[in-house]
Amino acid sequence: MTRRVAFVTGGGGGIGAEICRELSNAGHKVAVADISGDRALKIAGMMPGASDGAAIGIAVDVTLPDSVTAAVTEVTRTLGPIAICVNCAGWDELRPFLDVDDAFQAKSLDINLEGPIRVTRAVLPSMVEHSYGRIVNIGSDAGRVGSSLESVYSAAKGGIIAFTKTIAREFARYGITANTVCPGPTETPLLQAIVAASADGARTVEAMTKAVPMRRLGRPDDIAPAVAFFASDEARFITGQTLSVSGGLTMA
């Protein structure tokens, strides 16, 4: 396996941290990128490659173009050209659609849709130059089938799926693949925070669990192997695909 440089946004916790570990275990150099630089450094220090400088933590705010550019520049300077980009940073709250105001809508779209677009735009020129790249975007089953109380989040994740397919078409000629991994409900700090902020949190989790044929919520280590596969050389002829990792919640 060729050792490559992976850039993972949202890498400071939950699914993102597990993806970082999976890629590091596969032998890649990993840049753990997170809005919290402290979290990013902590997770990077736990990577197998940390002792030889093959894992670094870096702060990035995906809603700020200058922050994204600076992070990509620093990772390239420190580890080398970015060959694998995983857009995992995300945010949500449960709200009925009629309770969604413009500020909430703007924040959700900025983090969940525009953020991955910014990051992808920043890493693609180098991938084109090197005729190699793996882009893996973290979507959601909410973007495939919709999700009550997650109208804008679902819209953003549906947009991610469409965006990824377009990137796959445009950049296939350069040896670059782009695929989407869609988790179902997954036990993460974000889900815990979302549920805690909801008046019907416990009932929501119970309904989520019952909807999954395997009768449990996902775990970050259920999601990471799918991402690692799409990031691998073995997935060289797979692009523009959307894979649900959701215990059977979505089967289309």
C-alpha positions as a Markdown table, in Angstrom:
| # | Residue | x | y | z |
|---|---|---|---|---|
| 1 | Met | 0.0 | 0.0 | 0.0 |
| 2 | Thr | 1.2 | 3.5 | -0.8 |
| 3 | Arg | 1.4 | 5.8 | 2.2 |
| 4 | Arg | -0.6 | 8.9 | 1.4 |
| 5 | Val | -1.7 | 12.1 | 3.2 |
| 6 | Ala | -5.2 | 12.2 | 4.5 |
| 7 | Phe | -7.0 | 15.3 | 5.6 |
| 8 | Val | -10.1 | 14.7 | 7.8 |
| 9 | Thr | -12.4 | 17.5 | 8.9 |
| 10 | Gly | -14.4 | 17.0 | 12.0 |
| 11 | Gly | -11.6 | 14.7 | 13.1 |
| 12 | Gly | -11.6 | 15.7 | 16.7 |
| 13 | Gly | -14.4 | 13.4 | 17.9 |
| 14 | Gly | -17.1 | 10.9 | 17.0 |
| 15 | Ile | -17.1 | 9.4 | 13.6 |
| 16 | Gly | -14.3 | 11.7 | 12.4 |
| 17 | Ala | -11.9 | 10.6 | 15.1 |
| 18 | Glu | -12.6 | 6.9 | 14.3 |
| 19 | Ile | -12.0 | 7.6 | 10.6 |
| 20 | Cys | -8.6 | 9.2 | 11.5 |
| 21 | Arg | -7.7 | 6.1 | 13.5 |
| 22 | Glu | -8.7 | 3.8 | 10.7 |
| 23 | Leu | -6.7 | 5.7 | 8.1 |
| 24 | Ser | -3.7 | 5.8 | 10.4 |
| 25 | Asn | -3.9 | 2.1 | 11.1 |
| 26 | Ala | -3.9 | 1.6 | 7.3 |
| 27 | Gly | -0.5 | 3.3 | 7.2 |
| 28 | His | -1.5 | 6.8 | 6.0 |
| 29 | Lys | -0.3 | 10.1 | 7.3 |
| 30 | Val | -3.2 | 11.8 | 8.9 |
| 31 | Ala | -4.1 | 15.4 | 9.5 |
| 32 | Val | -6.8 | 15.6 | 12.1 |
| 33 | Ala | -8.6 | 18.8 | 11.4 |
| 34 | Asp | -11.2 | 20.2 | 13.7 |
| 35 | Ile | -12.8 | 23.5 | 14.8 |
| 36 | Ser | -11.2 | 22.8 | 18.2 |
| 37 | Gly | -7.5 | 22.7 | 17.8 |
| 38 | Asp | -7.1 | 21.2 | 21.2 |
| 39 | Arg | -9.4 | 18.2 | 20.3 |
| 40 | Ala | -7.5 | 17.8 | 17.0 |
| 41 | Leu | -4.1 | 17.7 | 18.8 |
| 42 | Lys | -5.5 | 15.2 | 21.4 |
| 43 | Ile | -6.8 | 12.8 | 18.7 |
| 44 | Ala | -3.6 | 13.2 | 16.6 |
| 45 | Gly | -1.5 | 12.2 | 19.6 |
| 46 | Met | -3.4 | 9.0 | 19.9 |
| 47 | Met | -2.7 | 7.9 | 16.3 |
| 48 | Pro | -0.3 | 5.1 | 15.6 |
| 49 | Gly | 1.8 | 7.5 | 13.4 |
| 50 | Ala | 2.0 | 10.2 | 16.0 |
| 51 | Ser | 5.5 | 9.2 | 17.3 |
| 52 | Asp | 7.1 | 9.6 | 13.9 |
| 53 | Gly | 5.3 | 12.8 | 12.9 |
| 54 | Ala | 2.8 | 11.0 | 10.6 |
| 55 | Ala | -0.2 | 12.4 | 12.4 |
| 56 | Ile | -0.8 | 16.1 | 13.2 |
| 57 | Gly | -3.7 | 18.1 | 14.6 |
| 58 | Ile | -4.8 | 21.3 | 13.1 |
| 59 | Ala | -7.6 | 23.8 | 13.7 |
| 60 | Val | -9.9 | 24.6 | 10.9 |
| 61 | Asp | -13.3 | 26.3 | 10.6 |
| 62 | Val | -14.9 | 25.0 | 7.4 |
| 63 | Thr | -17.2 | 28.0 | 7.3 |
| 64 | Leu | -14.2 | 30.4 | 6.8 |
| 65 | Pro | -12.4 | 30.2 | 3.4 |
| 66 | Asp | -9.2 | 31.7 | 4.8 |
| 67 | Ser | -9.2 | 29.1 | 7.6 |
| 68 | Val | -9.6 | 26.2 | 5.1 |
| 69 | Thr | -6.9 | 27.6 | 2.8 |
| 70 | Ala | -4.5 | 28.0 | 5.7 |
| 71 | Ala | -5.1 | 24.5 | 7.0 |
| 72 | Val | -4.6 | 22.9 | 3.6 |
| 73 | Thr | -1.4 | 24.9 | 3.1 |
| 74 | Glu | 0.0 | 23.9 | 6.5 |
| 75 | Val | -0.9 | 20.2 | 6.1 |
| 76 | Thr | 0.8 | 20.2 | 2.7 |
| 77 | Arg | 3.9 | 21.8 | 4.1 |
| 78 | Thr | 4.1 | 19.5 | 7.0 |
| 79 | Leu | 3.0 | 16.1 | 5.7 |
| 80 | Gly | 3.0 | 16.5 | 1.9 |
| 81 | Pro | 0.3 | 16.8 | -0.8 |
| 82 | Ile | -3.1 | 15.8 | 0.3 |
| 83 | Ala | -4.3 | 12.7 | -1.5 |
| 84 | Ile | -7.3 | 11.7 | 0.6 |
| 85 | Cys | -9.9 | 14.2 | 1.8 |
| 86 | Val | -12.7 | 13.2 | 4.1 |
| 87 | Asn | -15.3 | 15.8 | 4.8 |
| 88 | Cys | -16.8 | 14.8 | 8.1 |
| 89 | Ala | -17.4 | 18.1 | 9.9 |
| 90 | Gly | -21.1 | 18.5 | 10.7 |
| 91 | Trp | -23.7 | 20.1 | 12.9 |
| 92 | Asp | -27.4 | 19.7 | 13.6 |
| 93 | Glu | -30.3 | 20.3 | 16.1 |
| 94 | Leu | -33.8 | 18.8 | 16.0 |
| 95 | Arg | -36.4 | 21.4 | 15.1 |
| 96 | Pro | -39.8 | 21.3 | 13.4 |
| 97 | Phe | -39.5 | 23.0 | 10.0 |
| 98 | Leu | -41.7 | 25.9 | 11.0 |
| 99 | Asp | -39.4 | 26.6 | 13.9 |
| 100 | Val | -36.4 | 27.0 | 11.6 |
| 101 | Asp | -35.4 | 30.6 | 11.1 |
| 102 | Asp | -32.9 | 32.1 | 8.7 |
| 103 | Ala | -30.0 | 32.1 | 11.1 |
| 104 | Phe | -30.4 | 28.4 | 11.9 |
| 105 | Gln | -30.8 | 27.6 | 8.2 |
| 106 | Ala | -27.7 | 29.6 | 7.3 |
| 107 | Lys | -25.6 | 27.9 | 10.0 |
| 108 | Ser | -26.7 | 24.4 | 9.0 |
| 109 | Leu | -26.1 | 24.9 | 5.3 |
| 110 | Asp | -22.7 | 26.7 | 5.9 |
| 111 | Ile | -21.3 | 23.8 | 8.0 |
| 112 | Asn | -23.0 | 20.8 | 6.3 |
| 113 | Leu | -23.0 | 21.8 | 2.6 |
| 114 | Glu | -20.9 | 24.8 | 1.9 |
| 115 | Gly | -18.1 | 23.7 | 4.2 |
| 116 | Pro | -17.4 | 20.4 | 2.3 |
| 117 | Ile | -17.6 | 22.4 | -0.9 |
| 118 | Arg | -14.9 | 24.8 | 0.3 |
| 119 | Val | -12.6 | 22.1 | 1.5 |
| 120 | Thr | -13.0 | 20.1 | -1.7 |
| 121 | Arg | -12.2 | 23.2 | -3.8 |
| 122 | Ala | -9.1 | 23.7 | -1.7 |
| 123 | Val | -7.7 | 20.2 | -2.1 |
| 124 | Leu | -8.6 | 19.4 | -5.7 |
| 125 | Pro | -5.9 | 21.5 | -7.6 |
| 126 | Ser | -3.1 | 19.4 | -6.0 |
| 127 | Met | -4.9 | 16.2 | -6.7 |
| 128 | Val | -5.3 | 17.2 | -10.3 |
| 129 | Glu | -1.6 | 18.0 | -10.4 |
| 130 | His | -0.6 | 14.6 | -9.0 |
| 131 | Ser | -3.3 | 12.7 | -11.0 |
| 132 | Tyr | -4.6 | 11.0 | -7.9 |
| 133 | Gly | -7.2 | 11.7 | -5.3 |
| 134 | Arg | -9.8 | 10.2 | -3.0 |
| 135 | Ile | -12.6 | 12.4 | -1.8 |
| 136 | Val | -15.0 | 10.8 | 0.7 |
| 137 | Asn | -17.9 | 12.9 | 1.9 |
| 138 | Ile | -19.9 | 12.0 | 5.0 |
| 139 | Gly | -23.5 | 12.3 | 4.1 |
| 140 | Ser | -26.4 | 10.9 | 6.0 |
| 141 | Asp | -29.4 | 8.6 | 5.4 |
| 142 | Ala | -31.4 | 11.8 | 6.2 |
| 143 | Gly | -30.1 | 13.1 | 2.8 |
| 144 | Arg | -31.4 | 10.0 | 1.1 |
| 145 | Val | -34.9 | 9.5 | 2.6 |
| 146 | Gly | -35.5 | 12.7 | 4.7 |
| 147 | Ser | -35.7 | 12.9 | 8.4 |
| 148 | Ser | -38.4 | 14.4 | 10.6 |
| 149 | Leu | -37.1 | 17.5 | 12.6 |
| 150 | Glu | -34.0 | 17.7 | 10.3 |
| 151 | Ser | -35.4 | 19.5 | 7.3 |
| 152 | Val | -32.3 | 21.7 | 6.5 |
| 153 | Tyr | -29.8 | 19.1 | 7.6 |
| 154 | Ser | -31.5 | 16.6 | 5.3 |
| 155 | Ala | -31.4 | 19.2 | 2.4 |
| 156 | Ala | -27.7 | 19.8 | 3.0 |
| 157 | Lys | -26.8 | 16.1 | 3.1 |
| 158 | Gly | -28.9 | 15.5 | -0.1 |
| 159 | Gly | -26.9 | 18.3 | -1.6 |
| 160 | Ile | -23.7 | 16.6 | -0.6 |
| 161 | Ile | -24.7 | 13.5 | -2.4 |
| 162 | Ala | -25.4 | 15.4 | -5.6 |
| 163 | Phe | -22.3 | 17.5 | -5.2 |
| 164 | Thr | -20.1 | 14.4 | -4.8 |
| 165 | Lys | -21.5 | 12.8 | -7.9 |
| 166 | Thr | -20.8 | 15.9 | -10.0 |
| 167 | Ile | -17.2 | 16.0 | -8.7 |
| 168 | Ala | -16.9 | 12.3 | -9.5 |
| 169 | Arg | -17.9 | 13.0 | -13.1 |
| 170 | Glu | -15.7 | 16.1 | -13.6 |
| 171 | Phe | -12.5 | 14.7 | -12.1 |
| 172 | Ala | -12.6 | 11.0 | -13.1 |
| 173 | Arg | -10.2 | 11.8 | -15.9 |
| 174 | Tyr | -7.6 | 12.9 | -13.4 |
| 175 | Gly | -7.5 | 9.7 | -11.4 |
| 176 | Ile | -9.7 | 11.2 | -8.7 |
| 177 | Thr | -12.7 | 9.4 | -7.2 |
| 178 | Ala | -15.4 | 10.9 | -5.1 |
| 179 | Asn | -17.9 | 8.9 | -3.0 |
| 180 | Thr | -20.4 | 9.5 | -0.2 |
| 181 | Val | -20.8 | 7.4 | 3.0 |
| 182 | Cys | -24.2 | 7.9 | 4.6 |
| 183 | Pro | -24.4 | 6.9 | 8.3 |
| 184 | Gly | -27.7 | 6.2 | 9.8 |
| 185 | Pro | -28.3 | 7.2 | 13.4 |
| 186 | Thr | -24.9 | 6.8 | 15.1 |
| 187 | Glu | -23.9 | 7.0 | 18.8 |
| 188 | Thr | -21.7 | 10.2 | 18.8 |
| 189 | Pro | -21.3 | 13.2 | 21.0 |
| 190 | Leu | -23.2 | 15.2 | 18.4 |
| 191 | Leu | -26.2 | 12.9 | 18.6 |
| 192 | Gln | -26.1 | 13.0 | 22.3 |
| 193 | Ala | -26.1 | 16.8 | 22.2 |
| 194 | Ile | -29.0 | 16.8 | 19.7 |
| 195 | Val | -31.1 | 14.5 | 21.8 |
| 196 | Ala | -30.3 | 16.3 | 25.0 |
| 197 | Ala | -31.5 | 19.5 | 23.5 |
| 198 | Ser | -34.8 | 17.9 | 22.5 |
| 199 | Ala | -37.8 | 17.7 | 24.8 |
| 200 | Asp | -38.5 | 14.2 | 23.4 |
| 201 | Gly | -34.9 | 13.1 | 23.3 |
| 202 | Ala | -35.4 | 9.6 | 24.9 |
| 203 | Arg | -38.4 | 8.9 | 22.7 |
| 204 | Thr | -36.5 | 10.0 | 19.6 |
| 205 | Val | -33.6 | 7.6 | 20.3 |
| 206 | Glu | -36.1 | 4.8 | 20.9 |
| 207 | Ala | -37.8 | 5.5 | 17.6 |
| 208 | Met | -34.5 | 5.7 | 15.8 |
| 209 | Thr | -33.4 | 2.3 | 17.2 |
| 210 | Lys | -36.7 | 0.6 | 16.3 |
| 211 | Ala | -36.4 | 1.9 | 12.7 |
| 212 | Val | -33.1 | 0.1 | 12.2 |
| 213 | Pro | -33.5 | -3.6 | 11.2 |
| 214 | Met | -30.5 | -4.6 | 13.3 |
| 215 | Arg | -32.2 | -2.9 | 16.3 |
| 216 | Arg | -29.3 | -0.8 | 17.4 |
| 217 | Leu | -27.7 | 2.6 | 16.6 |
| 218 | Gly | -24.5 | 2.7 | 14.7 |
| 219 | Arg | -21.1 | 3.2 | 16.2 |
| 220 | Pro | -18.2 | 5.3 | 14.8 |
| 221 | Asp | -16.2 | 2.1 | 14.2 |
| 222 | Asp | -19.1 | 0.8 | 12.0 |
| 223 | Ile | -18.6 | 3.8 | 9.7 |
| 224 | Ala | -14.8 | 4.2 | 9.5 |
| 225 | Pro | -14.1 | 1.0 | 7.5 |
| 226 | Ala | -16.3 | 2.1 | 4.7 |
| 227 | Val | -14.5 | 5.4 | 4.5 |
| 228 | Ala | -11.1 | 3.7 | 4.5 |
| 229 | Phe | -12.2 | 1.4 | 1.7 |
| 230 | Phe | -13.3 | 4.3 | -0.5 |
| 231 | Ala | -10.0 | 6.0 | 0.3 |
| 232 | Ser | -7.9 | 3.0 | -0.7 |
| 233 | Asp | -6.3 | 2.1 | -4.0 |
| 234 | Glu | -8.6 | -0.9 | -4.2 |
| 235 | Ala | -11.5 | 1.4 | -4.7 |
| 236 | Arg | -9.9 | 2.9 | -7.9 |
| 237 | Phe | -12.8 | 2.0 | -10.2 |
| 238 | Ile | -15.5 | 3.1 | -7.8 |
| 239 | Thr | -16.7 | 6.7 | -8.0 |
| 240 | Gly | -19.9 | 8.7 | -7.7 |
| 241 | Gln | -21.4 | 6.1 | -5.3 |
| 242 | Thr | -23.5 | 6.6 | -2.2 |
| 243 | Leu | -23.2 | 3.9 | 0.5 |
| 244 | Ser | -25.4 | 3.7 | 3.5 |
| 245 | Val | -23.9 | 2.3 | 6.6 |
| 246 | Ser | -27.0 | 2.1 | 8.7 |
| 247 | Gly | -27.9 | -1.4 | 9.8 |
| 248 | Gly | -30.3 | -1.7 | 7.0 |
| 249 | Leu | -32.3 | 1.5 | 7.7 |
| 250 | Thr | -31.9 | 2.4 | 4.0 |
| 251 | Met | -31.8 | -0.3 | 1.4 |
| 252 | Ala | -31.9 | 1.7 | -1.9 |
